[in-house]
Amino acid sequence: MEKHTLDDENDKATGSISIIRELLNDESFKDEHRTFYIFFTRKYAFPFVAVLKDNFTCIASNRYSLFLPEFFKKRDNGILVTKSAFTQARRHLKPEAFVTLNKKAVLDVLYGDNNFENAWGFRLLAIDGSKIHLPNVPEINDEFGTLNFTNSKNNKIIGQHGYGLISVMIDEINKTLIDACLAPAKAYEVDLALEHIKQSREGDLILFDRNYPSYIFLASLTKLGRHFTGRCSKKSFKAARDMFKQRVTNSNIVTLKAEGTVKKKCQELGLPEKIIESFVRVRLSTGEIEVLVTSLLDEKRYTAQMFKELYNLRWGVEGFYGVIKERVKIENFTGKTVISVKQDFFAIMFLTGLESILTKAADSQLFKKSSLNKHRQTVNNMVSFNAIKNFRVELFYHCKPIQELMATLTEWNISDPTYTKRNRKVPRKKSSARVSLNYYKRIYKPCF
């Protein structure tokens, strides 16, 4: 994996901001993403809603009463609207506006010239899901469902709370979101993953955890012509179970066959009833055995050690959830309606992609600067997200030249880097509710 030139990164960041500014002033974009054609017909209304919502969750911890005066002070017309007016206006904006922005201003810019980082010649895409708290109101509970919660003494169920299930597919190397959805809490993760892989393309390698390997999922990837590597559970395929019991060698190419109801479903979906996959056994530093299933069958070209290193890259998706939950506080929703929750969700998804593309120039400089250091320097995302917050109006309006703005943002991001320890191993810790509450009340400092 090699870093691209600074000029490449600056050009992409500049192109991304230019596209965003163009879209926010595009009548067809407005028509496509308003709930009814009569909404946002006054000239000042739509730019306000679009720009504010594009980075709305970036400032989720700010109150409207603090942000709105600042926002309109920086605008040319100086018109001030009330919190109520904004709340009513946002009801008419489709959440899919942020999906379009992410595709056109982030993904198309990053991948449009086929000049991006990869591993083994593949674009590495990781799929994973995670549950989040939602506002506990009837409308949202009806849409997404609830989960039981218990006390901390005897696990007695004492109530229910609104929950949703986030599922994402991200580019591990380029740290960019490819696809995301917010589904009901009890949705099946594999069904959501099957929708994600429709957004993949030739040359992708899909990484997934042990919740995903099923015949239907692997056959769907095979039919699409996508390579994959995933971890198997101890209750999955027989070939994997045998490897956990150490009855076979470190790798084994197996023909999997659909049987019973699975075979019938494959016939309905037009999936192959036989697929050939390789099972690879790897030993972790802790001595624990893991079994991976992969479509990469060349045992001479791809060794067990290579698969171990490859699968370790999947942890980037865990880091992604850490960012959206801890850094930008995705669970701190700004409304108690279904549409406001979806707006906040997709706005944060777009924000993460934007942050990634805006920090590439700074990250390249830090990479070069610290290439020989014991610990490599990288952009501190607490700094980068805060920089987007502070320059939110300048970013999305034609009030400052893009090159000048990018130079300022890059300077911010380089000024206070963080460090990546090579071969770092962080054991998982289970903390009690009391310890977690103390951490969030008295220790943790969010970036906004």
C-alpha positions as CSV (number, residue, x, y, z in Angstrom):
1,M,0.0,0.0,0.0
2,E,1.5,3.3,-1.1
3,K,0.5,6.9,-0.3
4,H,-0.4,9.0,-3.3
5,T,1.0,12.4,-4.0
6,L,0.0,15.4,-2.1
7,D,-1.3,17.0,-5.3
8,D,-3.6,14.1,-5.9
9,E,-5.1,14.4,-2.4
10,N,-5.5,18.2,-2.7
11,D,-7.2,17.8,-6.1
12,K,-9.7,15.3,-4.7
13,A,-10.5,17.4,-1.7
14,T,-10.9,20.5,-3.8
15,G,-13.1,18.6,-6.3
16,S,-15.3,17.2,-3.5
17,I,-16.0,20.7,-2.0
18,S,-16.7,22.0,-5.5
19,I,-19.3,19.3,-6.2
20,I,-21.0,19.9,-2.9
21,R,-21.3,23.6,-3.5
22,E,-22.7,22.9,-7.0
23,L,-25.2,20.4,-5.8
24,L,-26.6,22.7,-3.1
25,N,-27.3,25.2,-5.8
26,D,-28.7,22.7,-8.3
27,E,-32.4,22.9,-9.0
28,S,-32.6,19.2,-10.0
29,F,-30.9,18.2,-6.7
30,K,-33.5,20.2,-4.8
31,D,-36.4,18.7,-6.8
32,E,-35.2,15.2,-6.3
33,H,-34.7,15.5,-2.5
34,R,-37.7,17.5,-1.3
35,T,-40.8,15.6,-0.2
36,F,-43.2,17.7,-2.4
37,Y,-42.6,20.0,-5.3
38,I,-44.0,23.2,-3.5
39,F,-41.5,23.0,-0.6
40,F,-38.4,25.2,-0.5
41,T,-39.6,27.4,-3.3
42,R,-38.4,30.6,-1.6
43,K,-34.8,31.2,-2.5
44,Y,-33.3,31.5,0.9
45,A,-35.0,28.4,2.4
46,F,-33.5,25.5,0.4
47,P,-29.8,26.4,0.7
48,F,-30.3,26.8,4.4
49,V,-31.9,23.4,4.9
50,A,-29.5,21.6,2.6
51,V,-26.3,23.1,4.0
52,L,-27.3,22.9,7.6
53,K,-28.5,19.3,7.2
54,D,-25.4,18.3,5.3
55,N,-23.4,18.9,8.4
56,F,-26.2,19.0,10.9
57,T,-25.1,16.1,13.1
58,C,-21.6,17.4,13.0
59,I,-22.9,20.0,15.4
60,A,-25.4,17.8,17.1
61,S,-24.2,18.8,20.6
62,N,-24.9,22.4,19.9
63,R,-28.3,23.9,20.5
64,Y,-30.2,25.5,17.8
65,S,-30.3,28.8,19.8
66,L,-26.4,28.8,19.6
67,F,-25.9,27.7,16.1
68,L,-28.7,29.4,14.1
69,P,-27.6,33.0,14.9
70,E,-24.0,32.2,14.0
71,F,-25.1,30.5,10.8
72,F,-27.2,33.4,9.5
73,K,-24.6,36.0,10.6
74,K,-22.2,34.4,8.1
75,R,-24.8,34.4,5.3
76,D,-25.2,37.3,2.9
77,N,-28.8,38.0,3.5
78,G,-28.5,38.1,7.3
79,I,-32.0,36.7,7.7
80,L,-32.6,34.9,11.0
81,V,-35.2,32.1,11.4
82,T,-36.5,30.6,14.5
83,K,-35.9,27.1,15.8
84,S,-39.5,26.2,15.1
85,A,-39.1,27.4,11.5
86,F,-36.1,25.2,11.0
87,T,-37.7,22.2,12.6
88,Q,-40.7,22.5,10.3
89,A,-38.6,23.0,7.2
90,R,-36.4,19.9,7.8
91,R,-39.6,17.7,7.6
92,H,-39.6,18.4,3.9
93,L,-36.0,17.2,3.2
94,K,-35.6,13.6,2.2
95,P,-32.8,11.8,4.1
96,E,-31.6,10.4,0.8
97,A,-30.1,13.8,0.0
98,F,-27.0,12.8,2.0
99,V,-26.7,9.5,0.2
100,T,-26.5,11.4,-3.1
101,L,-24.0,13.8,-1.6
102,N,-21.8,10.9,-0.4
103,K,-21.9,9.2,-3.8
104,K,-21.2,12.2,-5.9
105,A,-18.9,14.3,-3.7
106,V,-17.0,11.5,-2.0
107,L,-17.2,8.1,-3.8
108,D,-17.2,9.4,-7.3
109,V,-14.3,11.7,-6.5
110,L,-12.2,9.1,-4.6
111,Y,-12.7,6.3,-7.1
112,G,-13.4,8.1,-10.4
113,D,-9.8,8.0,-11.6
114,N,-9.1,4.5,-10.3
115,N,-6.2,6.1,-8.3
116,F,-6.8,4.9,-4.8
117,E,-5.0,2.7,-2.2
118,N,-5.6,-1.1,-2.2
119,A,-4.2,-4.3,-0.8
120,W,-3.2,-7.4,-2.8
121,G,-4.7,-5.5,-5.8
122,F,-8.2,-5.5,-4.2
123,R,-10.4,-2.7,-2.8
124,L,-11.0,-4.1,0.7
125,L,-14.6,-3.7,1.8
126,A,-15.7,-4.7,5.3
127,I,-19.3,-5.4,6.4
128,D,-20.5,-5.2,9.9
129,G,-23.5,-4.2,12.0
130,S,-24.1,-2.5,15.4
131,K,-27.1,-1.6,17.5
132,I,-27.8,1.9,18.6
133,H,-30.2,3.6,21.0
134,L,-33.0,5.6,19.3
135,P,-35.3,8.2,20.9
136,N,-37.8,6.2,22.9
137,V,-41.0,7.6,21.4
138,P,-44.0,5.7,19.9
139,E,-43.4,6.8,16.3
140,I,-39.8,5.6,16.3
141,N,-40.5,2.5,18.3
142,D,-43.2,1.5,15.7
143,E,-40.7,2.0,12.9
144,F,-37.6,0.4,14.3
145,G,-38.8,-1.7,17.3
146,T,-37.5,-2.1,20.8
147,L,-35.2,-4.3,22.9
148,N,-35.5,-5.3,26.5
149,F,-33.2,-3.9,29.1
150,T,-32.5,-5.3,32.6
151,N,-31.2,-4.2,35.9
152,S,-27.6,-4.8,36.8
153,K,-28.2,-7.2,39.7
154,N,-30.1,-10.3,38.5
155,N,-30.8,-9.5,34.8
156,K,-34.5,-9.1,35.5
157,I,-36.2,-7.3,32.5
158,I,-37.4,-4.0,33.7
159,G,-38.5,-2.3,30.5
160,Q,-37.9,-1.7,26.8
161,H,-36.1,1.0,24.8
162,G,-36.1,2.0,21.2
163,Y,-33.2,0.5,19.2
164,G,-32.0,0.4,15.6
165,L,-29.5,-1.7,13.8
166,I,-26.8,0.0,11.7
167,S,-25.2,-1.9,9.0
168,V,-22.3,-0.5,6.9
169,M,-19.9,-1.5,4.2
170,I,-16.7,0.5,4.3
171,D,-13.4,0.7,2.4
172,E,-10.9,-0.4,5.0
173,I,-7.8,1.1,3.4
174,N,-9.3,4.4,2.2
175,K,-11.5,4.8,5.4
176,T,-14.5,5.6,3.3
177,L,-18.2,4.6,3.7
178,I,-19.5,2.7,0.6
179,D,-23.0,1.9,1.8
180,A,-25.1,2.1,5.0
181,C,-28.6,1.5,6.3
182,L,-30.5,2.0,9.5
183,A,-32.8,-1.0,10.0
184,P,-35.2,-2.3,12.7
185,A,-33.4,-3.6,15.8
186,K,-34.3,-7.2,15.1
187,A,-33.4,-7.2,11.4
188,Y,-31.1,-10.0,10.1
189,E,-27.6,-8.7,9.5
190,V,-27.1,-11.1,6.5
191,D,-30.1,-9.7,4.7
192,L,-28.7,-6.2,5.1
193,A,-25.3,-7.4,3.9
194,L,-26.9,-8.9,0.8
195,E,-28.1,-5.3,-0.1
196,H,-24.7,-3.9,0.6
197,I,-22.8,-6.1,-1.8
198,K,-25.0,-4.8,-4.6
199,Q,-22.9,-1.6,-4.3
200,S,-19.6,-3.5,-4.7
201,R,-17.9,-3.9,-8.0
202,E,-15.4,-6.1,-9.8
203,G,-12.0,-6.1,-8.0
204,D,-13.5,-5.8,-4.5
205,L,-12.7,-8.2,-1.7
206,I,-15.4,-8.4,1.0
207,L,-14.4,-9.0,4.6
208,F,-17.0,-10.1,7.2
209,D,-17.2,-11.5,10.7
210,R,-18.5,-14.8,12.0
211,N,-22.2,-13.7,12.0
212,Y,-22.3,-13.7,8.2
213,P,-21.0,-17.0,6.7
214,S,-24.0,-18.9,5.4
215,Y,-24.5,-20.8,2.2
216,I,-26.9,-18.1,0.8
217,F,-24.5,-15.3,1.5
218,L,-21.4,-17.0,0.1
219,A,-23.4,-18.2,-3.0
220,S,-24.6,-14.6,-3.5
221,L,-21.0,-13.3,-3.5
222,T,-20.0,-16.1,-5.9
223,K,-22.8,-15.3,-8.3
224,L,-21.7,-11.6,-8.3
225,G,-18.1,-12.6,-8.9
226,R,-16.9,-11.0,-5.7
227,H,-13.9,-12.4,-3.7
228,F,-14.3,-12.6,0.0
229,T,-12.7,-13.6,3.3
230,G,-14.7,-14.1,6.5
231,R,-14.4,-15.7,9.9
232,C,-16.4,-18.8,10.7
233,S,-18.1,-19.7,13.9
234,K,-17.6,-23.1,15.6
235,K,-21.2,-24.0,14.5
236,S,-20.8,-23.1,10.8
237,F,-19.8,-25.4,8.0
238,K,-18.5,-28.9,8.7
239,A,-15.2,-28.1,7.1
240,A,-14.8,-25.2,9.6
241,R,-15.8,-27.4,12.5
242,D,-13.2,-30.0,11.5
243,M,-10.5,-27.3,11.5
244,F,-11.4,-26.1,14.9
245,K,-11.0,-29.7,16.1
246,Q,-7.6,-29.8,14.2
247,R,-8.5,-32.8,12.2
248,V,-7.2,-31.4,8.9
249,T,-4.3,-29.3,7.6
250,N,-4.0,-25.5,7.8
251,S,-6.0,-25.1,4.5
252,N,-8.5,-27.1,2.7
253,I,-10.4,-26.5,-0.5
254,V,-14.0,-27.8,-0.2
255,T,-17.1,-28.0,-2.4
256,L,-20.1,-26.8,-0.5
257,K,-23.5,-28.0,-1.6
258,A,-26.9,-26.5,-0.9
259,E,-29.3,-28.9,0.7
260,G,-33.0,-29.0,1.8
261,T,-34.6,-25.6,2.3
262,V,-31.4,-23.8,1.4
263,K,-31.3,-25.6,-2.0
264,K,-34.9,-24.6,-2.7
265,K,-34.1,-20.9,-1.8
266,C,-31.1,-21.0,-4.1
267,Q,-33.3,-22.2,-6.9
268,E,-35.7,-19.3,-6.3
269,L,-32.9,-16.8,-6.2
270,G,-31.0,-18.2,-9.1
271,L,-27.9,-19.0,-6.9
272,P,-25.4,-21.8,-7.6
273,E,-26.2,-25.0,-5.8
274,K,-22.5,-25.9,-5.5
275,I,-19.6,-23.5,-4.7
276,I,-15.9,-24.2,-4.2
277,E,-14.3,-22.3,-1.3
278,S,-11.1,-22.6,0.8
279,F,-11.0,-22.9,4.6
280,V,-7.9,-21.6,6.3
281,R,-6.9,-22.1,9.9
282,V,-4.9,-19.3,11.6
283,R,-3.5,-19.1,15.1
284,L,-3.7,-15.8,16.9
285,S,-1.0,-14.4,19.1
286,T,-3.1,-15.5,22.1
287,G,-2.9,-19.1,20.9
288,E,-6.6,-19.1,19.9
289,I,-7.6,-20.8,16.7
290,E,-9.7,-19.0,14.0
291,V,-11.0,-20.5,10.8
292,L,-11.5,-18.3,7.7
293,V,-13.5,-19.1,4.6
294,T,-12.3,-17.5,1.4
295,S,-12.9,-17.5,-2.3
296,L,-9.1,-17.1,-2.9
297,L,-8.1,-20.6,-3.7
298,D,-4.5,-20.3,-4.8
299,E,-2.8,-21.8,-1.7
300,K,0.7,-21.0,-3.0
301,R,0.0,-17.3,-3.6
302,Y,-2.1,-16.7,-0.5
303,T,-0.6,-18.2,2.6
304,A,-2.3,-18.7,6.1
305,Q,-0.1,-15.8,7.4
306,M,-1.3,-13.5,4.7
307,F,-4.9,-14.3,5.5
308,K,-4.3,-13.6,9.1
309,E,-2.9,-10.2,8.3
310,L,-5.7,-9.6,5.8
311,Y,-8.4,-10.4,8.3
312,N,-6.8,-8.1,10.9
313,L,-7.6,-5.2,8.6
314,R,-11.3,-5.9,9.2
315,W,-10.9,-4.2,12.6
316,G,-11.1,-0.9,10.7
317,V,-14.9,-1.2,10.7
318,E,-14.9,-1.5,14.5
319,G,-12.9,1.7,14.5
320,F,-15.6,3.3,12.3
321,Y,-18.3,2.5,14.8
322,G,-16.0,3.9,17.5
323,V,-15.8,7.2,15.5
324,I,-19.6,7.6,14.9
325,K,-20.6,6.6,18.4
326,E,-17.8,8.3,20.4
327,R,-16.6,11.2,18.3
328,V,-19.7,12.5,16.6
329,K,-22.2,11.0,19.0
330,I,-24.6,9.4,16.5
331,E,-27.0,8.5,19.4
332,N,-27.5,12.2,20.2
333,F,-30.3,12.6,17.8
334,T,-31.6,16.1,17.0
335,G,-35.3,15.1,16.6
336,K,-37.9,12.6,17.8
337,T,-39.4,11.7,14.4
338,V,-38.5,9.0,12.0
339,I,-37.5,11.4,9.3
340,S,-35.2,13.4,11.7
341,V,-33.5,10.2,12.9
342,K,-32.9,9.1,9.3
343,Q,-31.6,12.6,8.4
344,D,-29.2,12.6,11.3
345,F,-28.0,9.0,10.4
346,F,-27.3,9.6,6.7
347,A,-25.8,13.1,7.5
348,I,-23.3,11.5,9.8
349,M,-22.5,8.8,7.2
350,F,-21.8,11.5,4.7
351,L,-19.8,13.5,7.2
352,T,-17.4,10.5,7.8
353,G,-16.7,10.2,4.1
354,L,-16.2,14.0,3.8
355,E,-13.8,14.0,6.8
356,S,-11.8,11.1,5.2
357,I,-11.3,12.9,1.9
358,L,-10.5,16.3,3.5
359,T,-7.8,14.8,5.7
360,K,-6.0,12.8,3.0
361,A,-3.5,15.6,2.2
362,A,-2.6,16.1,5.9
363,D,-2.4,12.3,6.4
364,S,0.0,12.0,3.5
365,Q,2.3,14.6,4.9
366,L,2.2,13.0,8.3
367,F,2.9,9.6,6.8
368,K,5.9,10.8,5.0
369,K,7.1,12.8,8.0
370,S,7.0,9.9,10.4
371,S,7.7,7.0,8.0
372,L,10.9,6.1,9.9
373,N,9.5,6.8,13.4
374,K,8.8,4.2,15.9
375,H,5.1,5.3,15.9
376,R,3.5,6.6,12.7
377,Q,1.7,9.9,12.9
378,T,-1.8,10.2,11.6
379,V,-4.6,12.8,11.6
380,N,-6.4,13.0,15.0
381,N,-10.1,12.7,14.1
382,M,-11.1,14.8,17.1
383,V,-9.2,17.6,15.5
384,S,-10.5,16.9,11.9
385,F,-14.2,16.7,12.9
386,N,-13.8,19.8,15.0
387,A,-12.2,21.6,12.0
388,I,-15.2,20.7,9.8
389,K,-17.5,22.0,12.5
390,N,-15.7,25.3,12.8
391,F,-15.5,25.8,9.0
392,R,-19.0,24.4,8.2
393,V,-20.4,27.5,6.6
394,E,-17.2,28.3,4.7
395,L,-17.1,24.7,3.3
396,F,-20.6,24.7,1.9
397,Y,-21.0,28.3,0.7
398,H,-19.1,30.2,-1.9
399,C,-17.8,32.6,0.7
400,K,-14.1,31.5,0.7
401,P,-11.8,30.2,-2.1
402,I,-11.5,26.4,-1.8
403,Q,-7.7,26.3,-2.1
404,E,-7.3,28.8,0.7
405,L,-9.8,26.9,2.9
406,M,-8.1,23.6,2.2
407,A,-4.7,25.0,3.2
408,T,-6.2,26.2,6.5
409,L,-7.9,22.8,7.2
410,T,-4.7,20.9,6.4
411,E,-2.7,23.1,8.7
412,W,-5.2,22.4,11.5
413,N,-5.0,18.6,10.9
414,I,-1.2,18.5,10.8
415,S,-0.8,20.7,13.9
416,D,-2.0,18.1,16.5
417,P,-1.6,14.5,15.1
418,T,-2.1,11.3,17.0
419,Y,0.1,8.2,16.8
420,T,-0.4,4.7,15.5
421,K,1.5,2.0,17.3
422,R,2.7,-0.8,15.0
423,N,1.5,-4.3,15.9
424,R,-0.6,-2.8,18.7
425,K,-2.7,-5.4,20.7
426,V,-5.5,-4.0,22.8
427,P,-7.4,-6.6,24.8
428,R,-11.1,-6.3,25.0
429,K,-12.4,-5.2,28.4
430,K,-15.9,-5.7,29.8
431,S,-16.9,-2.8,32.0
432,S,-19.9,-2.5,34.3
433,A,-22.7,0.0,33.8
434,R,-21.4,1.9,36.8
435,V,-17.9,2.3,35.3
436,S,-19.3,3.3,31.9
437,L,-21.6,5.9,33.5
438,N,-18.7,7.4,35.5
439,Y,-16.6,7.5,32.3
440,Y,-19.2,9.4,30.2
441,K,-20.2,11.7,33.1
442,R,-16.8,12.7,34.4
443,I,-14.0,11.7,32.1
444,Y,-14.9,11.5,28.4
445,K,-14.8,14.8,26.4
446,P,-16.5,14.7,23.0
447,C,-15.0,16.6,20.2
448,F,-18.0,19.0,19.8
